[in-house]
Amino acid sequence: MGVCDAIERYALVRKPDPMNAPHPSKVAGIDSTVPAPAHTVAPASTTPGAPPATPHPAPGVVIQDRLASWVSDLTTLHELTERLARTAALDDALHEVLRAGAALVGARRGLVVLEPGDGLGPDTTVGLGLGRADLGHIETVPRASMSYGRILDGTPGGEAGIAQPDLFAEDGLDPRHREVAARLGYAASYTMPLTTEGAGRLGAAVWLYDEPAEPSARQRHLIGLYARYASEHLARSVETERTRACMATISEELLPSRLPRVAGVRLAARHRTGPRGGGDWYDALPLPDAALGLAVGSVTGSGPSAVAAMGRLRASLRAYAVMEGEDPVAVLSDLELLLRLTEPARCATALFAYCEPTLRKITLAGAGHSPPLVIGARRTEFVETSLSAPLGMLACWEAPSVELTVEPGETVLLYTDGLLRRTGDPVDRAFTRLHAAASSVPRAVRADPGAVADHVLRAVLPDGPDAGAPPHGRSKPGHERPGETGDEDVVLLAARFE
């Protein structure tokens, strides 16, 4: 809904009353519906001893006052809708709807119950001035006795909003509702449906008054205009959230369902999916002769095509690792040939390590990938690897492998470039931040590779590993997904050698 639509609708509702105000023939382009009176000043009273009559205000002043009121209301609506339009996350949008609605109807607290009518979710309840315990108390009230319940269940009469100006004066108010209202200290409520023509019912917003009250006709009109715009914005946010959750689920399903158990080494992985769904991946697979293959990689692009390419690339690498895993260069060369023949328009980075846990020996090769990091009691250093191009960039890829031996108790950390890019720093400073984070791992948790990975995430990323955790998706045992902020995928694979 644009501002022009709001002006047209609001002007119709706020149409001047012809019985109470004079109308000039034409002022500022507005035609009067009633001819202007012949006089411009009220005649003096002819009754002896009567007080003088109050003169009528000038016609231009009346119209200017009304226009000023309309402009003020439309300016307020414009500012509130602009603030809502700047919200990107669904949770932020719901909180903004509550704050704006409370300002428009003159309430202090409220809640939004998001429950799309198609049953596909996301379902959530967000409060303004209400804690989790308060929302829990409200949810104990029978749904049919709550105004938002009647709207969500499609009870007639709730299409334009439900006002309860004095809850405790209502006949037949549910006893549990009365108890909760007294406990939380609200005496009235006003509820608006959140619905669109395309998406249908999305939910309902409820604003709570501390004293018996209800919004005026002007306030109801303003909140109605705002709710129409807010519902459209929320419908887009819900669709985005669904797509994001679907992409995260697909990405998780394409990654290992669990990490293998191999004698002499302990494994942990962390995977954070970007909002658009990226192509970062990891793998760990047992190989013949009690060996272990570790791999991380990243496919260019984002969205469904990148996720699908990631799945194909990971599956191919597993096959090549089983056949010739002791030679990481051969594994990546085969992978490069496959990528060039099947997806010539795409490139990828990858790192594959062939580990012999009993000897604590690692042979690795990388294709345009960041070097691993060794974290131990006496050293924290990057592995010296040769510079090489990503897969698919050259006609024939080949780079020498690197061998290293780790000490007992040391952890080798493999990661994708998304960890560095999410810092927002230049590459050299991002590497410095990563090194400092690894050096600061407390000694008490160094025996746990999962704790090491979590510490690195908290120290490197400015938002922390648990910020913005999505309401949908799941974490699999051994490789939890700590959150979802930023645009890049992040993968950490930690291997601690006994």
C-alpha positions in Angstrom: 0.0 0.0 0.0 1.4 3.4 -1.0 1.1 6.7 0.6 -1.3 7.8 -2.1 -3.7 5.0 -1.3 -3.5 5.9 2.4 -4.3 9.6 1.6 -7.3 8.5 -0.5 -8.7 6.1 2.1 -7.9 8.4 5.1 -9.4 11.4 3.4 -12.7 9.5 2.9 -12.8 8.5 6.5 -11.9 12.0 7.8 -14.3 13.8 5.5 -15.4 17.1 7.1 -18.9 17.2 8.6 -21.0 19.6 6.6 -23.2 20.3 9.6 -20.4 21.6 11.9 -18.0 23.5 9.7 -18.4 26.2 7.1 -17.2 25.4 3.6 -15.7 27.9 1.3 -16.4 27.7 -2.4 -12.8 26.7 -3.1 -9.7 26.7 -1.0 -6.4 25.1 -1.9 -8.0 23.1 -4.7 -10.8 21.6 -2.5 -14.3 22.1 -3.8 -17.0 22.7 -1.2 -20.0 20.4 -1.2 -22.1 23.1 0.5 -22.3 26.7 -0.8 -20.4 29.2 1.4 -22.6 31.3 3.6 -23.2 34.9 2.7 -21.6 36.2 5.9 -18.1 35.6 7.1 -18.7 36.6 10.8 -21.4 35.3 13.0 -24.1 38.0 13.6 -24.3 39.5 17.0 -27.0 38.2 19.4 -30.2 40.2 19.3 -31.4 38.9 22.6 -31.0 41.5 25.3 -28.7 40.4 28.1 -27.5 37.3 26.2 -23.8 36.6 26.0 -22.2 37.5 22.7 -22.1 34.6 20.2 -18.8 32.9 19.6 -17.7 33.8 16.1 -17.1 30.9 13.6 -13.5 30.2 12.9 -12.2 31.3 9.6 -12.9 28.7 6.8 -9.3 28.5 5.8 -8.2 27.8 9.4 -10.6 24.9 9.7 -9.3 23.3 6.5 -5.7 23.9 7.4 -6.2 22.2 10.7 -7.7 19.2 9.1 -5.1 19.0 6.4 -2.4 19.4 9.1 -4.0 16.5 11.0 -4.1 14.3 7.9 -0.5 15.1 7.0 0.6 14.4 10.5 -1.1 11.0 10.5 0.3 10.1 7.0 3.8 11.2 8.1 3.6 8.9 11.1 2.5 6.0 8.9 5.3 6.7 6.4 7.9 6.7 9.2 6.6 3.5 10.7 6.3 1.6 7.4 9.8 2.8 6.5 11.2 1.3 9.7 9.4 -1.9 9.1 10.7 -2.1 5.5 14.3 -1.9 6.8 13.9 -5.1 8.8 15.4 -8.1 7.2 14.8 -10.9 9.7 11.3 -12.2 10.5 11.8 -11.8 14.2 12.9 -8.2 13.8 9.8 -7.5 11.7 7.5 -9.0 14.3 9.0 -6.9 17.1 8.8 -3.7 14.9 5.1 -4.5 14.2 4.4 -4.7 17.9 6.3 -1.4 18.7 4.6 0.5 15.9 1.1 -0.8 16.7 1.5 0.0 20.4 2.4 3.6 19.4 -0.7 3.9 17.1 -3.3 2.5 19.5 -1.8 3.9 22.7 -0.9 0.6 24.4 2.2 -0.3 26.3 2.4 -4.1 25.8 1.4 -6.7 23.3 2.1 -9.9 21.5 2.1 -11.3 17.9 1.0 -14.9 17.3 2.4 -16.0 14.0 0.5 -19.0 12.7 0.2 -19.2 8.9 -3.0 -20.7 7.7 -1.4 -23.1 5.3 0.2 -25.0 8.3 3.7 -24.7 6.8 5.1 -22.5 9.6 7.0 -20.9 11.0 4.8 -20.8 14.2 6.0 -18.5 16.9 4.8 -16.0 19.5 6.7 -12.7 20.1 6.0 -10.4 23.0 6.4 -6.6 23.7 6.9 -5.9 27.4 6.1 -9.5 28.1 8.7 -12.1 29.2 8.8 -15.8 28.3 7.0 -16.6 31.6 4.3 -14.0 30.8 3.7 -15.5 27.3 3.6 -18.9 28.9 0.8 -17.8 31.3 -1.2 -16.3 28.3 -0.9 -19.6 26.4 -2.5 -21.4 29.3 -5.8 -19.5 28.6 -8.2 -21.6 26.5 -7.6 -20.5 22.9 -11.3 -20.0 22.2 -11.6 -17.4 24.9 -8.7 -15.3 23.6 -9.3 -12.7 20.9 -6.4 -13.8 18.8 -7.7 -17.4 19.1 -11.0 -16.4 17.6 -9.2 -14.7 14.7 -6.9 -17.5 14.0 -9.7 -20.1 14.2 -11.8 -18.1 11.7 -14.6 -17.1 14.1 -16.9 -14.5 12.4 -16.5 -11.0 13.6 -12.7 -10.8 13.9 -12.0 -9.7 10.3 -11.7 -6.0 11.2 -10.3 -6.3 14.7 -11.6 -7.2 18.1 -11.8 -4.7 21.0 -12.2 -5.7 24.6 -12.4 -2.3 26.4 -12.9 -3.7 29.9 -12.1 -7.4 30.3 -13.2 -7.6 33.9 -16.6 -6.1 33.1 -17.3 -8.7 30.4 -20.0 -11.3 31.1 -18.8 -14.8 30.6 -15.1 -14.1 30.6 -13.2 -17.3 31.0 -12.0 -17.7 34.7 -8.5 -18.6 33.6 -8.4 -15.5 31.3 -9.5 -13.3 34.2 -6.9 -14.9 36.5 -4.1 -14.3 33.9 -5.2 -10.8 33.1 -5.1 -9.9 36.8 -1.8 -11.6 37.3 -0.1 -9.7 34.4 -1.9 -6.5 35.1 -3.8 -5.8 31.9 -7.5 -4.7 31.7 -8.3 -4.3 28.0 -7.0 -5.4 24.7 -7.3 -4.7 21.0 -6.6 -7.4 18.4 -5.9 -7.1 14.7 -5.7 -9.9 12.1 -2.6 -10.2 10.0 -3.7 -11.4 6.6 -3.1 -10.9 2.9 -5.0 -11.8 -0.2 -2.1 -13.9 -1.6 -0.8 -15.6 1.6 -4.1 -15.7 3.5 -4.0 -15.7 7.3 -0.6 -15.2 8.8 -1.5 -14.5 12.5 -2.8 -11.9 14.8 -1.4 -9.0 16.8 -2.8 -8.1 20.3 -2.1 -4.9 22.2 -2.8 -4.8 25.9 -3.9 -1.8 28.0 -3.1 -1.5 31.7 -6.5 0.2 32.3 -9.9 -0.1 30.7 -9.5 1.6 27.3 -10.0 1.1 23.6 -8.6 2.8 20.5 -10.6 5.7 19.0 -12.0 5.6 15.5 -9.0 7.5 14.2 -6.6 5.1 15.9 -8.4 2.1 14.5 -8.2 3.5 11.0 -4.5 4.2 11.3 -3.7 0.7 12.7 -5.8 -0.8 10.0 -3.7 0.9 7.3 -0.5 -0.1 9.0 -1.6 -3.7 9.5 -2.3 -4.0 5.7 1.2 -3.0 4.9 2.7 -5.0 7.7 0.9 -8.1 6.7 2.4 -7.9 3.2 5.9 -7.4 4.6 5.5 -10.3 7.0 4.2 -12.5 4.2 7.5 -11.9 2.3 9.5 -12.5 5.4 7.7 -15.8 6.1 8.4 -17.0 2.6 12.1 -16.0 2.9 12.3 -17.8 6.3 10.8 -20.9 4.8 13.3 -20.9 1.9 16.2 -20.3 4.3 15.1 -23.2 6.5 14.6 -25.5 3.5 18.1 -24.7 2.2 19.6 -25.2 5.6 17.9 -28.6 5.9 19.1 -29.7 2.4 22.6 -28.6 3.2 22.6 -30.6 6.4 21.2 -33.7 4.8 24.0 -33.6 2.2 26.7 -33.6 4.9 27.7 -36.6 7.0 24.9 -37.8 9.3 27.6 -38.6 11.9 31.3 -38.5 12.2 33.2 -41.8 12.2 35.0 -43.3 15.2 38.6 -44.1 14.4 41.2 -45.2 17.0 43.7 -42.6 17.9 41.7 -39.5 16.8 38.7 -37.6 18.0 36.6 -35.6 15.5 34.2 -32.7 15.8 32.6 -30.4 13.1 30.7 -27.2 13.1 28.6 -26.0 10.1 26.9 -22.6 9.8 24.7 -22.2 6.8 24.4 -18.7 5.2 20.9 -17.3 4.6 21.1 -18.0 0.8 22.5 -21.5 1.2 26.0 -22.0 0.1 28.3 -24.7 -1.1 30.7 -25.2 1.8 31.1 -28.8 2.9 33.2 -31.2 4.9 33.7 -35.0 5.1 35.5 -37.6 7.3 35.6 -41.2 6.2 37.4 -44.3 7.3 39.9 -45.7 4.7 41.6 -49.0 4.4 44.6 -49.9 6.7 43.0 -48.0 9.6 43.5 -44.7 7.8 41.2 -41.6 7.9 40.3 -39.2 5.2 39.5 -35.6 6.1 38.2 -33.1 3.5 36.8 -29.6 3.4 35.7 -27.6 0.4 33.7 -24.8 -1.1 31.8 -24.5 -4.3 31.3 -21.0 -5.9 27.9 -19.5 -5.8 24.9 -19.8 -3.5 21.4 -21.1 -3.6 20.0 -24.4 -4.7 22.5 -24.9 -7.6 25.5 -24.4 -5.4 24.1 -26.8 -2.8 23.4 -29.5 -5.4 26.9 -29.0 -6.9 28.4 -29.4 -3.4 26.6 -32.7 -2.9 27.9 -34.0 -6.2 31.4 -32.9 -5.5 31.5 -34.4 -2.0 30.1 -37.7 -3.2 32.8 -37.9 -6.0 35.6 -37.1 -3.6 34.5 -39.9 -1.3 34.8 -42.4 -4.2 38.2 -41.1 -5.3 39.4 -41.1 -1.6 38.5 -44.8 -1.2 40.3 -45.7 -4.4 43.5 -43.7 -4.0 43.2 -41.8 -0.7 46.9 -42.3 0.2 47.7 -39.9 -2.7 45.8 -36.6 -2.0 47.2 -35.0 -5.2 45.6 -37.8 -7.3 42.3 -37.5 -5.4 42.1 -33.7 -6.2 43.3 -34.2 -9.8 40.5 -36.7 -10.4 38.0 -34.3 -8.8 39.3 -31.4 -11.0 38.9 -33.4 -14.1 35.3 -34.4 -13.2 34.4 -30.8 -12.4 35.9 -29.5 -15.6 34.0 -32.1 -17.7 30.6 -32.0 -15.9 30.4 -28.4 -14.7 32.8 -26.3 -16.8 31.2 -23.0 -15.6 31.9 -23.7 -11.9 35.0 -23.7 -9.8 35.7 -25.0 -6.3 38.3 -25.1 -3.6 39.1 -28.2 -1.7 41.6 -29.7 0.8 42.1 -33.4 1.3 44.1 -35.0 4.1 45.2 -38.6 4.4 45.7 -39.4 8.1 47.4 -42.3 9.7 46.3 -41.9 13.3 48.7 -44.6 14.8 51.7 -42.7 13.4 50.0 -39.2 13.8 51.1 -38.6 10.2 49.1 -36.4 7.8 49.6 -36.1 4.0 47.5 -33.3 2.5 47.0 -31.3 -0.7 45.0 -28.2 -1.3 43.4 -26.6 -4.3 43.0 -22.9 -3.6 42.1 -23.6 -0.1 43.2 -22.0 3.2 45.9 -23.9 5.1 45.0 -26.0 8.2 45.9 -24.8 11.6 47.7 -27.0 14.2 46.8 -26.2 17.8 48.9 -27.7 20.6 50.4 -27.0 24.0 53.7 -25.7 22.6 52.6 -24.4 19.2 49.8 -22.8 17.2 50.8 -22.5 13.6 49.5 -22.7 10.1 50.6 -25.6 7.9 52.9 -24.5 5.1 51.2 -25.5 1.9 52.0 -24.6 -1.6 50.0 -22.1 -3.5 47.6 -23.6 -6.0 44.7 -22.6 -8.1 41.1 -23.6 -7.3 39.6 -26.6 -9.1 38.3 -25.7 -12.5 40.5 -22.6 -13.0 43.3 -24.2 -15.0 43.3 -26.7 -17.9 45.1 -29.2 -15.6 45.4 -28.9 -11.9 48.4 -30.3 -10.0 50.2 -29.2 -6.8 52.7 -31.0 -4.5 51.4 -32.6 -1.3 52.6 -31.7 2.2 53.5 -34.1 5.0 53.4 -33.3 8.7 53.6 -35.2 12.0 51.6 -33.9 15.0 52.3 -34.4 18.6 50.0 -36.2 21.0 47.2 -34.0 22.1 47.5 -31.6 19.2 44.4 -30.6 17.2 44.4 -30.0 13.4 41.7 -27.5 12.4 40.4 -27.5 8.8 38.0 -24.7 7.8 36.5 -22.9 4.8 37.1 -19.4 3.7 33.7 -18.3 4.9 35.1 -18.2 8.4 37.6 -15.6 7.3 35.2 -13.6 5.1 32.5 -13.4 7.9 34.9 -11.3 10.0 34.7 -8.4 7.6 38.4 -7.9 7.8 41.1 -8.0 5.1 42.5 -11.5 4.5 45.7 -10.9 6.4 43.9 -9.5 9.5 41.4 -12.3 9.3 44.2 -14.9 9.5 45.7 -13.0 12.4 42.4 -13.1 14.2 42.0 -16.8 13.6 45.6 -17.5 14.9 44.9 -15.4 18.0 41.6 -17.2 18.6 43.3 -20.6 18.3 46.2 -19.5 20.6 43.7 -18.5 23.3 41.9 -21.8 23.6 41.9 -22.6 27.3 44.0 -25.6 28.3 41.1 -27.1 30.2 39.1 -27.6 27.0 41.9 -28.5 24.5 41.2 -32.2 25.0 37.7 -31.7 23.4 37.9 -30.9 19.7 34.3 -29.7 19.8 35.1 -27.2 22.6 38.1 -26.0 20.5 35.9 -25.4 17.5 33.4 -23.5 19.6 36.0 -21.3 21.2 37.4 -20.4 17.8 34.0 -19.5 16.4 33.2 -17.3 19.4 36.5 -15.5 19.2 36.7 -15.1 15.4 33.2 -14.1 14.5 31.9 -10.8 15.8 28.3 -12.1 16.3 29.4 -15.2 18.2 28.5 -18.9 17.4 25.0 -18.8 19.1 23.8 -15.5 17.8 20.7 -15.5 15.7 19.9 -19.2 16.0 17.1 -20.0 13.5 13.8 -21.3 14.8 13.9 -24.1 12.1 16.6 -26.6 11.2 18.3 -29.1 13.5 21.8 -29.9 14.7 23.1 -33.3 14.3 25.2 -35.0 17.0 28.8 -34.1 16.8 28.4 -31.1 14.4 25.9 -28.6 15.7 25.0 -25.6 13.7 25.6 -22.7 16.1 23.7 -19.9 14.4 22.8 -18.2 11.2 24.0 -14.7 10.6 26.0 -13.3 7.7 26.0 -14.4 4.0 28.8 -17.0 4.0 28.8 -20.6 4.9 31.2 -21.6 7.6 32.7 -25.0 8.2 35.2 -26.1 10.9 36.5 -29.7 11.1 38.7 -30.4 14.1 40.7 -33.6 14.6 42.5 -34.2 17.9 45.2 -36.9 17.8 45.8 -38.9 20.9 
